Amino acid sequence: MAPQVRAFAHEQRKNMHELDDLVFAADAAAYLGCSAQTLYVWRRAGKGPKCHPVAFGSRTIHGYRLSDLDAFKAERSATVTAS
């Protein structure tokens, strides 16, 4: 196997392992009670829950850990309650 192919295959296996812990935009948005578009806008503005980009060749998928979504919900609820 060529070194480039071996490196690519290794990267893909590593990325698949990372995906086990993640939920993606539609599920994360439903969990937070917002739309996937809102989640995207928050991510682009740096105001949403922590996301974990996973590269697949030239494509990047953004996933969210449930613990990060829970922390985001708690933070937002504390902010709303404090207001």
Summary of the structure (lengths in Angstrom):
residues: 83
radius of gyration: 15.9
end to end distance: 60.2
largest distance: 60.2
contacts: 194
relative contact order: 0.15
helix: 63%
strand: 16%
